[in-house]
Amino acid sequence: NSKLSSTKQDLPIVTSIINKGEEIRKLKSEKADKQVIDDLVSQLLQLKEEYKTITGESYDTIKDNKKPNKKNDITIDNTKDNNNNNKEESKVITSRLTDYSEWYSDVISAADMVDSSPVRGCMVIKPWGMGIWDLLRSDV
């Protein structure tokens, strides 16, 4: 089955779909005219329908087989130096849309605003983390 999927990924229609998607993303980032983008999206949808006619499955299936759908996750690499010991830490920040609570914990940890607490489920807010929290609270 994975052999079949890799064959489908090599089809020229797949390259056309990928290129059209990149073109749309580029125009969106450049704030292009909405009508131009809508026309290109329409062409992209037609290409995806053509792909479905050729292969018998939707294009999204091939995309899902290619990589997990974590488009909003961000990887943070921090290098810390404690007493001349270099410790590298890599942390993936969960998408806010996926899990808001986990995202919040990931962000404040990655920003080094909190430390772990010996009490399960609790974090100790560092002084600069508390300063930021107070500024945010005063703005709201």
N, C-alpha and C positions, 0 to 999 in steps of 0.2 A: 504493500500500500504506500509506503514512503517512497519507493522507487517510482510508482505511478505519479505521486505528487511532485517529485523532482522533475519528471518529464513535463508535467503541466507547467511548472515554473519556467521551463525553457521555451515555451511557446512565444512567438512574436507578439501575440495579442497581450501577453503579460507585460512585455517591455513597453508597449503602447500605453497600457493602463498606468504603469508606474510613471512614465514620462508625463502623461496628461495630469496626473495627480501632483507631480512636482511643479508643473507649470501653474496649476491652480494655486498651490501654496505660495509660490513666488509672487503671483499677482495679488493675492490677498495681503501678503506682507507689505506690498508696495501700495496698498489702498487703491487698487485699480477700480475702474468703473464696474458697478454691480452687474450690469447687463453683459459685459464681456465675460465676467466670471460665471454668470448663470449659463451662458452659451457653452463655455468649456465644461461646466459640470454636466450639462446635458449630453455633451459628447462623451464624457467619461462614463456616464450611466449607459449609453449605447454600447460602448466598448465592453462594459461589464456584462451586458445582456448577450453580446456576441460571444464572450468567453463562456457564458453559461450554456449557450447553444452548442458550442464546440465540445465542451467537456462534460456537460450534464450536471455541473455543480456551480454554486455561486462563487464569485471571486473571493468573497470574504473567507471562505473555507481555506483556500490556499494561503491567505494572509495569516490566518490563525495557526496553520501548521508551521509557518515560517518562524514565528517568534511569539512569545506570550504577549498579551495585550496589557502592557504596563507603560503606556505612552506618557503618562503623567508622573511616573516615579522618577526621582532624581537621586543620583549617587553622589555622596559627599565623601571626600577623602581628607581626613585630618591627620596631621603629623604633630604629635605632642612630645615635648622634651621635659621629662621629669627626672631630676637628678642625673643628668647625662645619659639617661636611658631613652632611646628613641622607640616609640611605640606607634605603629601605623594602625589607623582605624578606618575602616571603610563602612559606611552606613547608607542604606537605601532609604530615602525619605518616601514614605507612603503617599500616594495621591490623596489630596484632600477630598476628592469626590468618592474615593474608595472607602476610606475610614477616617472621619474627621478627627476623632480622638487620638488615633495612632499618629496621624499627620502632625497634630499639635505637639505631641510628645517628641516625635522625631525632630521637628523644627527647633524646639527649645533646647533639646539635647545637642543637636548639631551646632547651634549657636553658642554652646558652652555657657548657657544661662542657668543650668541646674546641675546638681550632683545627685547621685543615687542616695537613697536613705536606707538605713537598716530596717525601717518599717516597710513591709511589702505594700506596693502601690503608692508610695509617697516619694516625693522628690524634695530636695533642699534647694531653695532658690538662692543663687549667689547674689552678692550685693548689686552688681551691675544688672543682673536679671530683674531684681526688685525695682531698680531705678527705671528700667525700661517699662516694666509693668505699671508703675505709678504714672509715667508719662502717658501711656496708652489709656489708662483709666481716666486721667484728667481730660483727655481729648474727647472721650465718649461721654 
